[in-house]
Amino acid sequence: MSKKFQSTNLYKNFGDLLKRLEDWAVNPWRRLSLYLIIFLGGFFLGSSLGMINGAMSLMDPVGAMYTVLLLELMVRIRKISQLSNKSYIAINVIDMARMGLLYGLFMEGFKLL
C-alpha cells in the first residue's frame, strides 16, 4: 500500500519549486547569474574534493569512484529529464553543476603537474 503525502504548505511549495524558479529566471540576467552561481558552486565542490582527497591520501580510489558515480548520475538525470520534457532550466542547472565540478577537478589535477 502506498502512502499518500499530506497536502501541507511545504509540500506544495517544493512541488512548485521548478516552476517558480523558471518564472523567476525569465530575466536573462537572473538566469545568467543563477547559472554562474551554480557553476562556481560546482567548481568549489570539485576543487574541495581534489584537495581533501590529496591531503588525506587515504582513500583516493574510493573518492574517485564516488566522484565518477556522481557525475554519471548527473548525466543520467539529464537524459531522463530531457526525454520526459521536464523544465529547461533544470537541465541547464544540472549541466552547469557538472561542468563546474569537472572544471574544479581538472584545475586540481593541473596543480599537481
C-alpha positions in Angstrom: 0.0 0.0 0.0 1.5 3.4 -1.0 1.5 6.3 1.4 -0.2 9.5 0.3 1.6 12.6 1.5 -0.3 15.3 3.3 -1.0 18.4 1.4 0.9 20.8 3.5 2.3 24.2 2.6 5.8 22.9 2.5 4.9 20.0 0.2 3.1 22.4 -2.2 6.0 24.8 -2.3 8.5 22.1 -3.0 6.2 20.8 -5.8 6.2 24.2 -7.4 9.8 24.9 -6.9 11.0 24.4 -10.5 8.0 26.3 -11.9 8.7 29.2 -9.5 12.4 29.1 -10.4 11.6 29.2 -14.1 9.3 32.1 -13.6 12.0 34.0 -11.6 14.6 33.3 -14.2 12.7 34.8 -17.2 15.0 37.8 -17.0 18.2 36.8 -18.9 20.5 38.4 -16.2 18.8 36.5 -13.4 19.2 33.3 -15.4 22.8 34.0 -16.1 23.6 34.8 -12.5 21.8 31.6 -11.4 23.9 29.6 -13.9 27.1 31.3 -12.7 26.4 30.7 -9.0 25.7 27.0 -9.8 28.9 26.7 -11.9 31.0 28.4 -9.2 29.4 26.2 -6.5 30.3 23.1 -8.6 33.8 24.4 -9.1 34.2 24.9 -5.4 33.0 21.4 -4.7 35.3 19.9 -7.3 38.4 21.8 -6.0 37.5 20.8 -2.5 37.1 17.2 -3.3 40.5 17.2 -5.0 42.2 19.0 -2.1 40.6 16.8 0.5 41.5 13.5 -1.3 45.0 14.8 -2.0 45.7 15.9 1.6 44.4 12.8 3.2 45.6 10.4 0.5 43.9 7.5 2.3 41.0 6.7 0.0 41.9 8.1 -3.4 40.3 5.3 -5.4 37.2 5.4 -3.3 36.9 9.2 -3.7 37.4 8.9 -7.4 34.7 6.2 -7.6 32.2 8.4 -5.8 33.1 11.3 -8.0 32.6 9.3 -11.2 29.3 7.9 -9.8 28.1 11.4 -9.0 29.0 12.7 -12.5 27.4 9.6 -14.1 24.2 10.2 -12.0 24.1 13.8 -13.2 24.3 12.6 -16.8 21.6 10.1 -16.4 19.3 12.6 -14.6 19.9 15.0 -17.5 18.9 12.3 -20.1 15.8 11.3 -18.1 14.6 14.9 -17.7 15.4 15.6 -21.4 13.3 12.7 -22.6 10.4 13.5 -20.3 10.3 17.1 -21.4 10.9 18.5 -18.0 11.8 22.1 -17.4 14.6 23.6 -19.5 16.1 25.4 -16.5 16.6 22.2 -14.5 18.6 20.6 -17.4 20.8 23.7 -17.6 21.3 23.8 -13.8 22.4 20.2 -13.8 24.8 20.9 -16.7 26.3 23.9 -15.0 26.9 21.9 -11.8 28.5 19.1 -13.7 30.8 21.5 -15.7 31.8 23.3 -12.6 32.6 20.0 -10.8 34.7 18.8 -13.7 36.5 22.1 -14.1 37.4 22.1 -10.4 38.7 18.6 -10.6 40.8 19.4 -13.7 42.2 22.5 -12.1 43.3 20.5 -9.0 44.8 17.9 -11.3 46.8 20.5 -13.2 48.1 21.9 -9.9 49.8 18.6 -9.3 51.7 18.6 -12.6 
